[in-house]
Amino acid sequence: MKNSIVLFLFFIISFNTFSQGVNQRVNPKDQRYKDIIKELGNPLDGNPIMIINYMGDKTGSYLWFFNQRKAIKPSYLSDKPTDILSGIYIEDHGGMVEKITFKDYAEGLAQPEFLLDYCFVKDSDKDGSPEFYLTYFMNSDGLDAKPLKVIIYTMKPNSYTFYKSKITAYIPYQEEDKYYTEEDTNFKQLPTLIRKQAQDILTKIKQKDIL
C-alpha cells in the first residue's frame, strides 16, 4: 500500500513538472552544455554564452542559443567589441530545425549586451504555448538615452510559427532626458498577461538601477 502511494505521488509530481515545461538554463561549464555542442553543434556564429533548453508536453524540446562573436563592424566603445546573436531551434530526429533568429551589432559607439538574467521562457497566459523573452541593452557613450529592449517570441496555439513583438525603454543619462517606453504594433496585440510580463522586466531593471 505504501509503495503504491509513493508511486502515485511520484507520478503526480512528474506529470505536473512536465506539463509546466522543463526549463533548464545551461552554461558553458555545465556538462549538458558540452553534450549539446557535441551532439548537435553550434548553429550560430560566435560562441554560446548560455543555452536555454525548454521542453513542454505539447511543444517538444527547444534549444535557445545566446551567442557572442567578434564585432564585424568598426566600434570604438570597447577594446573588444562584440555582436550578439540568438536563435531558437526545435530538436527533431537527432538534429535542430531553426525557428527564428536574432542579431544586433556593435558599431561606432554602440555595444549590444544580453541581460541573461532577464532572458527566459514562460507561459505567462497559461495557454499551453510558451513565450520566449529576450532582453538586451544597447550601451553607448551616454550622450543619448540608451535603449533597453524586450523582444517576445510567441506561438499561436497548435502552431510552431513564431511571431516577434517588442517593447523598448529608453534609459536617460542626461538631466534633460526622461524615461519612456515604446511598443510596436505586435506588442499592443499581445494578451494582457504577456504584455505585463514584459513590462515587469523593464520595471525590475529600472528599479535595480543595474545599467
Disulfide bonds with the S-S distance in Angstrom:
none
